[in-house]
Amino acid sequence: MLSGDDGAELQCCVTVEQLNLSGQATRRQVIRKASVILGRNEFQEIILRVSDGKVPQNYPLKDFKLFTKFARDGKCTIKLLPENIQLLISNCPSDRLHLFLKTLSIKHQARLSCKPLSGREKLKAGLPRSFEAISPLQQKDIQKVNELRSKDAPKGLADRTNKTVAGTGQQVKRSRSETNFSPVKANPSKKPILSLPSRRLNKEQAAVLSAVLTGKNVFFTGSAGTGKSFLLKRIMGSLPPKSTFATASTGVAACHIGGTTLHNFAGIGSGSAPLEQCIELAQRPGVLQHWTSCRHLIIDEVSMVEAQFFDKLEAVARSVRRSTQPFGGIQLIVCGDFLQLPPVSKGKEKASFCFQARSWRKVIQVNMELMEVRRQTDQSFISLLQAVRVGRVTEEVTAKLMESAYHNIERDGILATRLCTHKDDVELTNENKLQQLPGSVRAFEALDSDPALVRTIDAHSPVSRLIQLKVGAQVMLTKNLDVARGLVNGARGVVVSFETGKHGLPRVRFLCGVTEVLKPERWVFKSGGGIHMSRQQLPLKLAWAISIHKSQGMTLDCVEISLARVFESGQAYVALSRARSLEGLRVMDFDPRVVRAAPDVLVFYSRLRKERLLMQAFMDDYLGGSNKENSW
C-alpha cells in the first residue's frame, strides 16, 4: 500500500494563496505534486506541512475554516484565519481526503480540551524544534471527542470550536456554487456519535487494491455478491480524480459507479468503422482531451464488452496518445464476471468475449479472483449458486430449485418481484398490475438538467422520467439511502399512502420493517464530452417485474423467477444470484437445460485458477513457505 493510508498524509496539487483584507489573493504559489502532512510540533500543537520535495512550509492549525463541499471530487480549502492564508487542495484521491479531513477535525477537537501554552511558557520550556507525523485515528480519539460532544461544552470551548472548525463568521470568497461546510459542525450537543470506518476490505480485496496502487493493469473477477462494486468504489476513491476515468459497458452500470459508458468515453461509436476512421473520431476536441489526460481507466461489467471493440480501443489509445505501450500507457482496472451476461451479438455472428481479444494478454498484467461471497450467508445456497454459475446442475440442485416453486415469500402486503428475461414482459406486467389497483394514479415527473438530453439521461438513469404510483403499488428502492436500516438499492416495499400537500410524496413500507416518506434524490451522470447531466426523481421503480439485465448489482429480498425464456449463457445464474436467500426465492417451471455456462469462459477461468495456484506455490517456495500478505 502507498503511504498516507493512516489519514495523516496526502499526495495532491496544492495552491497556497496569501489574501488581503477583502479576501483577494495577492500572492499565489501552485505546487502540482505536493505532499501534505498532518503533524505535531515540540509543543504537541497541530501543524500542516506542505512540501514540494524541497523546502517544506509549516502552518500551525489554531484558528481555521474548512470548505469541503467538493471533497468528493478531491478538492477542499483550508483557510488559516490569523495569517489570512488559504490552501486549496485539488486532484486528491477522495477516500484519502475524506480520512485526512476526519483525522484533522477529530484531532483538532480533542486538542481543544487541552489548555494552550502561552508564548512565555514556550520560551521557558526551551525545547528543540521538532515535527512528527500525527498518529492514526484511534478509538480513544473518537471517544474523547464524543465525550466532549455529549457534555455541555464550556462557553469558551464552544466559541473556540465555532471559530476554528465550523467556519461561522466571515465567509471565504468563493464562487456561488461553493458554500461553507465542515465535517465537524458547531453545536457540540447536537453532533452525531462518531465512529471509525466499519466496513473494511478483506484480504482478497486488499490485494487487488495493492496491485492497482503499484500501477499494474489489473483484471479482477468473482461470482455475484463478492463485493466487486464495493471494491471498485474503493479503488476510485484511492486514485487522483483528474486522471481517472470510470466507465462501464452499460449506462445503468456506469451510473452505479458514477461514471460514463465505455462507448461515450472512447468516442468511436460502435467501433465497427475501420481503424483509421475510429482514430479520426477519437481526435475530435472533447474526446481527444479524455484520451490524453487519462492515466487510469476503469471498465466495469467487462463481460458485456466485445473482443473486437476492446482491440479497437487498444489500437486507438496507442495512436492518439502517440505511444507504443499497451493501451497507450494507460493503466487499466477491469472488473466483471464472464460467467454472467455475455456481449450482445450483432447479426448472426456470435460475439467474442473480451478475454479473447488479441491484445488482452498483452494489456492485462494481473488477474485476480474474489472468492468470499458477501451477499448470501447460507452456505448451501452459496454452493447451489456456484454450481449454477459453472453450468453444473446436479439432482440435488434441481430438486431444491423445483421445490422453491412452493415457497410462500409474500409478507406484509409485499409481493415477490418477478425477474424477466425480456424487457417487454417487464413493462407489460408493471402497467397491467398498476391499472388493476383501485384508486387514482399519482404521477411524479423528474427534473432533468437538460430536457434536450432526455434520451441520454434515460440510458444512464436507474429511474424513469415519469413514475406513476397508487396506494398498493409494489416498488423497489433504486439507491442506497440508509444501509444500516436496510434501505438499500433493491429493497422491496409497498406504497401505503401519500402525504397531503402539493407534492404528495409516497409513504412506503419496506420488507426490512421500515416505513419511510420518500423524497426526490439526485443522480449525476457524465457524457462522453465531459458534460455533467443530472436527474432528480423519487428513488423508486415499479417492482411487480424487473428485467435480469437491469437487476445486475442488486440484492432482492423476495424474488420470483421464470427461466423458461432464458436465451443467453449466464442469464439463469444472474437471475438466481440476485436473491439474498433460498427462502426468499421462488423458481417457476425450472428446467435444468436452461442453465448454461459458455465453454470458452470455463476454460478461461480454469486457466486463471491454475496460474494463481502456480504463482502461490512459487511465492511460498520463494518466501520460504511464509505466506506474506499482499506480496507483489
N, C-alpha and C positions, 0 to 999 in steps of 0.2 A: 504494500500500500504506500501511497505517497505520504509525505509528512503533512501535518495540519489536520489529521483526522480527529485530533482531540479538541478542536474548536478554537485553538489559540493562534492559528496561522492561516493566512490566505495568500494565494498567488493570483494576481489580478492586475488591472490597469487602475492607477490612482492619479487623480488630478488634485493638486494642492493649490487652493486659492486664498490669497490674502484679501480680505474685504475692507471697504471703507465704511463709514458710519451709515451710509444709505444702503448698504448691502451689495454694492457692486464690486466686482473683482478688480483689484489694482495690480495684482501680480499673479501669474499662473505658471505652474510647473506640471508638465504631464510626464508621468513615468509609466510607459507602456507595459513593462514587465516588472511589476513591483512585488516586494514581499512585505506583507503587513503582519506584524507580530504583536500579540497582546501580552504584556509582561508586567513585572513589578520592579520598582527601584529599591534602593537600600532601605527606604522607609516603608516598604510594603505598599506604596501608592501605585495605582494602576497607570501604566504608561502604554501608549500606542506607538510602536516603532515602525516607520516606513523606510524601506531600503530599496535603492536602485542597483544593489550589488556593489556599490562603492561606499559612499558616506551615508550612514543611517541617520534619520531625523527622528527625534523623540518628542512626543506630545503628551503632556500629563492630562489624564482624563478626570478633571474635577467637575467643572460645570460644562455640560454639553447637551446637544439635542440630536436625536436620531430621526432621519427621514427614511422610512423603509417601505413606502408604498410599492416600489418596483423591485423589492428584494427577490421576487420570483423570477425576474428577468436578470438577476445577478447584479443589481445596482442598489446603492444606498448612499446616503450622505451623512457624515458626522460633522456637526458644527461645534467648534470649540468656542465657548462664549467669551471668556475674558480676552483671549488672543485675537478674536474675530477672524479665525481661520476656518475654512471648511475643506474637508477631504471628501472628494467624490470618487466612490469606488464603483467600478464597472467591469463587465466581462468576467464576472466571478462565478464559479460553479455554484448554483443556487442552494444546494443542500449544505455546502460548506459555509456559505454566507449566513444561512439561517442559524446554523450551530454557533458560528462566531458571534452573531448578534445576541443570541440567547446567553452564551457564556459571558459576553461583555456586560449585558444588563444584569444578570444574576450576581456576578462577582462584584459589580459596582454597588448593587443594593445591599449585599452582605457587608461590604466595606463601610457603608454609611452608618452602620451601627457602632463603628469604632470612632473614638474622638480623634480628630486630625491634630497633627503636631504643629506647633507654631514655628515660625522661622527661627526664633531664638533657640527653641528646643532642638531643632535640626542641627544648628551650628554647634551647640554644646555636645551633641552626640558624636560628632567628628567621624562619621562612618565613611569609608571609601566608596566612591561611586560604583554602582553595580546595576545590572539589568538581567533579569531571569524570566524566561517564558512562563506565563501563568499556568498553574496546574489544571488538568482537565476538570470539567464539571463533575462533581461528586454528589452523592445523596445528601451529605452534610450541608453543602452549599444550598441545595434546594430546600432542605429542612429549615435552615436559618432564615431564608427569605420568606418561606411560608409562615414561620412563626412571627416575623415582623409584620406580615400582611394581616395575620389574624388578630394581632393586638391593635388597639387604637394607638397609632403611632404618635409620639410627642409632636407638638406643632412644628418645632424646629426641624425635625427629621422630615415631616411631611412636606414642609416648604422646600427643603433642600432637594427632596425627591422630585417634586414638581419642576424645580428649576433645572436640575441636571439631566434627568432622563426623559420625563414626559413631554418636555418641549412646550409647556404653556408659556405664554408671553409672546415676545416678538417673533413673527414667522420669518423663516429664511426666504429670501426672494426666490421664487420658483415659477415655472410655467403653471398655468391654471390647472393642468391635469394632476400636478403633484401636490398632495396635501400632507400635513404634518401628522405623523403616526409613529408610535414606538411600541416594541413588543412588551414593554413594561409600562402600564398606564399609571395615572397619578394617584388614584384613591386606594390606599393600601387595604381598606376594609372590604372593598368590592372586587378584589383581584381573584382570578381563578386559582385553584391549587395547582402549583407547578409540579412537573414530574420529569424524569429522564425519559428519552425516547424509548418506547416499549418494544416495537417490532423490529428485531434485528435480522440481518441476513444469516442464513445457515451456512455451513462450511462450503457447500457446492456453490451457492450464490456469491459468497465472498471470493471464491477462487476465480469466478468469471469476472467480477468487478476488478480484481487484481490484474488479470490478464489485459483487460481493457485499459487500465491506468498505466500499464507498461507500454502501451502503444501498439499492441498486437491487433491484427484483423481477426475478429472472433465470430464464430457461429455458435450460438447456444440454443439448445433444444430441450424438450421434456414433454411428458404427457400433459393432458389438460389438468389444471389445478396445481401445478408445481411452482407457481409464483413467477412465471416468465414476465408478465406485465409489471408486477411489483418490482422485480429486479431491473427491468428496462427503465422504469422511472427513477430508480436509484442511480443508474448509470448516467442518465440525462442530467441529474442533479449534481453529478461529480465532474462534468465536463464544462469547459468555458462556453457560454451561450452563443457568442458571436460566430464561432466557427463550427458549431454543432447543429446539424440539421436532422430532425426526427421525421421519418417518413414511414408509411405503411402501404401495403398492397391495395387496401380499400379505404374509402372515406371514413367509414364508421370506426375502423381500427385506428386510423390516423387521429381521429377525434379523441379516442381513449387516451392517447399519449400526448395530445396537444400539438400534433404536427400536421403535415400535409401528405397528400398521396405521393407515392414514388413517381408516378407519371407527371404530376404537377411540378415536382422538383426538377425532374430531368428536362422537361420542356420539349420532348421529341415526339409528342403524340403517342400513338400506339407502338411506335418503334418499328413498324413494318416497312417504312421507307428505306431506300438504300442508305448505307452508312454516310456517304458524302452529304446527303440531304439532311440526315439527322444531326451531323456536326454543324451544318449551317443553322439549323433550328436552335441548337444549343448555344449558338453565338449571338443570339438576339440579346440586346442590352440587359433586360431584367433577369434573364435566365443565366447569361454568362457570369453575372455577379455572384449567383449562387454557386456555380461550379468552381469559380476561382477562390471564393472566400471559405469554402467548405474544407474543413480538416478532419471532421469526424462525421460520418454518415451512418445514421441508424435506419435499418429496414426491419419493420415488424411484419408478422404474418407472411413470411417469405415463402411459405408453401404455395401461395397463390401467384407467385411471380414466375413467369415463364422463362425457360433457359435461354431462348434466343434474345429476349428482351434484356436479360442480365448481361449477356455477351456484348450486345449493342451498347449498353450503358458503359461497360468497362472500356470499350474502344473509344467512345465519345469522351470519357473522362481523360484518357491519355492524350487525345488530340487537343481538346480545348485547354487543358492545363499544361500543354507542351512538356509532358513528362513521359519517360519510358517505363516508370514504375507501374506495377499492377494497380489498376484503378486510378492512375494518375497521381499516386502517392496519398490518396485519401484513406484514412483509417475507417474500415468497415466494421460495424457492430450489427450482426444479422441474427434475427431471432424468429423462431417458428417451429411448428411440428409438422413434418412432411406426412405423418400418418393421419393428419386431419384433412382440411379441404385442399384439393389439388388445384393447379392452374386451370383456368377456363379454356377449353379447346375452341379454336377458331376454325370453322368449317369442318371438313371430315377428318383433318389431320389431328392426331392425339397430341395434346400439349406435353412438352417435356418438363420435368422438374428442374428447379434452379440448380441443384447439385450436379445435374447432367450437363450444365453449361461448360463449354471448353475452358473458360477462364476461372471456373470455381476453385479448383485445386491450387491454381497459381495465386489466387487472391486470398483465400481463407487460410490463415496460419494455425489457428487453434479451433478445434471442435470440442464442445463440452455438452454434457447431457445432465439436466437436473433430474434427480430420481425421487426426491422426497415429495410426496403428494400432500398438499395442504388443504385443498378444497373439501375432500372427503376424509372422514376419520375412521369409518368402519372398514377394517382390513379385508373382509371377504368381498365387500363391494368394490374396493380398490383392485383386488385381484381379478374380479369379473371384468372390470373396465380395461385392465391391462391386456387380458385375453382378447377382448373385442378389438382393442387398438391394433393388434397384430393379426387380426382376421381369424383367430383361433376360437371356434365355438364348440365347446365340449357339451356333453349331455347335461352336465350339472348347470352350466351357464344357460343353456336353452331352457331347462326346467325352471330356473329362477326367474328368467325374463318372462316366460309364459305364465307363471304363477302371479307375476306382478299385475297382470290384467285385472285381477280381482281386488287390488289394493284400493281401499277407501281413503282417498287422500284429501277430500274436501273437508274444510274446517272453518267455523265462524263465518259462513257465507262466502268464503274464498274458494273458488273452483280451480281445478288444475289448468295450467296453461298447456295448450296443445302445440307441440312443435311440428311444423310442416316442412316438407321438402321444397314446396313450390310457393312463391310469393303470392300468386293469385289466390290460392286457397286461404292464405292468411287474411288478406283484405276482405274477401267474401265472408269468411267466418265472423270477423270482428264487426263488420257492418250489419250483418243479419242479427247477431246477438244483441247489439245495441238497439236496433229497431224493435226487437221483441220486448224490451223492457218497458214498463209503463212510465208515465211522467214525461216532462218536457226535456229537450236537449239543451245543455249549456255549451256554448262554443267559446273556445279560447284561442285567440289569434296571436301568433308570435310577433315580436318586434325585431325585425332584421336590420342589420347595419346598412344594407344596401338592397332594396327590393329588386333592383335590376339583376342582382346576382343570386336570385332565389333558387335557381336550379343547382348552382354550385354549392350553396348552403345546404340544400336538401340532401345532396350526395354525401356531405360530411356529417350532417347533424343526426344525433340519435333520436331527436324528437321532430314531429311534423310541424308544418307551418300552422295547421289548423287542428286543434284537438277538440273532439266532441265527446261530452260525458253526460251521464244520467246517474241518479242515485241507483246503486246496484251494479254499476259498471265495474267489470273486472279490470284492474290496472296493474301496472308494473313500474317500479322506480327505474329511471334511466341515468341516475347519478348517485354517487356515494354522498349522502347528506350527513349521516352520523353513524359511523361504523360500529361504535360501542353499543348503540341502541338497536342495531340490526337494520338501520335504514341505508341499505347498500344497493348498488346497481343490480337490478334483477329481483329485488324484494317484491313479493306479491301482496296485493291488497284489494280492497273493495271500497268504492265511494259510498259513504254513509249519509252525507248531507252536503249542503253548500252554505257558506257564510252569507249572512244578509249584507246588504250594501252593494255598491255599483260593481265591484269586482266579482263578488260571489264565489270566492275561492273554494275548491273542494276539500272536504274533510275525509281523509282516507284511513280505514282501519287495516293495519298490516298484520300478516301472519305471525310476526315476531311479538305481537301483543301491544304495539304502539299505535295510538290514534293521533294523526297529525294533520293540521291545516297546511296545505302545500302552496308555497308562493313561487312565482316565476324565478328561474335560475338562468344564468348566462353561460353560453358556450362560445368559446373563441376559436376560430379556425384560421389557418394560413393557406393562401392560394399560392400557385406557382410563382407569381410575380412578386411575392413577399407582402401582398396585401393582407391585412388582418380583417376578417369578417366575423360577425357575431350574430347569435340568435338568442333572444330572451323568450323563454317559454316555460310552461309547467314541466317539471321533470317526470312526466308520465307518458305511458303509451297504453293503448287498449291491450289486454292480455288474455283474451279467450284463446288467441292463437299468435304465434310468432314464428318467423322462418328460422331454419337451422343456421343459415348464413349470418342473420342478424343477432343470433344468440351467442356468437363467439365472444368469449371473455366474461360471459355472465354466469352467475350461480343462481339456480332456480330452486325455490323451496318445494313447489309441488308441480310436477310436470307430467303430461300425458303425451305419449309418442306413438305415431302410426308410421311404421317403417316400410309399408307396402310399396311406396313410390320412390324409395331410395334409388338414386341414379348415379352416384359417384362413390369411389373408394373413400373410406374415412368418414362418410356422412353419418352412418349409423353410430359410430364412435363419438363424433362431435355431439350428436343429439343426446346420447345416454350420459355422457360425461358432464352435461350441464347440471344434472341432478345432484343435490347435496347428499342424498342418502337413497338407499334402495326402497325404504319405506315411503319416501316422497315421490316415487316414480311409478307410473303405470304404462306398460307397453302393450299396445293393442296389436292383434294379428301378427305376432312375431314369427318370422321365417328366418332360420339360420342362414339361408342363401344370400340375404341382403347384406350380411356382414362381410365386407371385403377390405383387404389391405393391398395396396399396389405392390407387386413383387419387386420392382426396382427399388422401392423405398425400403423394403425389408432387408434387401441386400446391402443398401447404403448404411442402415442402422447397425446391421451385423458387423460390417467392416469398421464402423466408427467405434463400436464397443471393443472389438479385438485390438484396435490401435490403442485405445485407452488402457486396456489391461496390460499390453506390452509396455506402454510408457510407464505405467505404475510399477511393473516388475523391474524395469530398468532403473527407475528412480530409487526403489527400495535397495537394489544392489549398489547403486552409486552412492547412496547416503548411508550405506552400511546397515540397511534394514530399519533405520529410524524413519518414521512416517512424518516428515515435516509438512506442515500445512502451507498451502499457497506457494509451493516451490515452482518457480518458472525459470 
